[in-house]
Amino acid sequence: MMLGFVAFYVPLFSISNADTLLVKVASYVPFTSPLTMLLRIGVGEVAIWQVIVSLAILLVTTFIFGWLAAKIYRTGVLMYGKRPSIKEIRKAMKAYKI
């Protein structure tokens, strides 16, 4: 919830001054980039390469975290019925080459 609030409030409170360093950095951070980049596009001028880089970073991190979540889910399903320890999770991740 707190990450959602940060992603919402950074662009909301930066509408009056969209050229701050916080807004520029947040437009490349994957969790805050959708709303912050829309703010920068709507309020000021943004180079097309900045939009493409922000979108590429967002897509790459989405695929990486999706792949990692699938591996963790597979490990969790195979360990059905018991609570895994850190040692068992490491062993399973090594077996799946994560």
N, C-alpha and C positions, 0 to 999 in steps of 0.2 A: 504494500500500500504506500509506503513512504517513497519508493522509487517512482510510483505513479504520480504522487503529489509533486515530486521534484520535476518530473518531465512536464507536468502541466504548469507549475508556477514559474519556472525559469522564463519561458516565453511570455507568460501573462504579465509579469512585472517588468519585462524588458521591452514592451511595446513602444514606450516613449523614446528609448535609446537602443536601437538594434545593432549598433556598431561596437558594442562593448566586447571585451575579450571573453567574458563569460559566455555570451551568445555565440561568438565565433567558435569557441571550443566545444560548446554543447551541441552545435550543429554537426559535429563529427562523431560525437559519442553515440554509439548505437541506440541506447535506450531513450535518449532525449532528442535525437536527430529528426524524427518525423515532424514533431511540432515546432522545433526551433528553426529548422530549415524553411518551413512554411512561413514562419514569421519573417525571416530574413528576405524571402522572396517577395512577400506581400508589402513589406515596409520599405525596403531599400533595394539597391541593385546588387545582384549576386552573379558572379561569373558562372557560366555554364559548367566549367570544369569543376567548380566547388560543389555544385549540385550532383554531378556525376560521381565525384569522389565520395561524397557523403552517402549516396545511394549504394555504391559499390561496397563501402565498409559495412553498411547495414546488411546487405545481402550476404556477404561473406560470413559475418558473425552469426547471422540467422542460420545458415547452413551448418556452421561448425557446432553451434549449440544444439541444433536439431540432431546432428550425428552423435554428439556426446550423450544427449538425452536418450537416444535409441539404444546406445550401448549400455547405459546405466539401467534402463528399463529391462533389457534382455537379461542382465545380471540379476536384477531383482526378481524377475519371473522365474529364473532357474533356481533361485534360493527360496522358493515358495515355502511358507510355513514356519520359517524361523527368522529371527532377527540377525542379520549378518554383522560381524565385527569388522573393524577396519582392516584387519589382516586378511579376512576372507574376501573383502571387496578388492583389495590390492591383488590378491591371487587371481580372482576372476578377471580383473582388468588386464593382467599380464597374459592370461589365457586367450583373451580376445584381442590382444595387441593394441591396447588403447594407450 
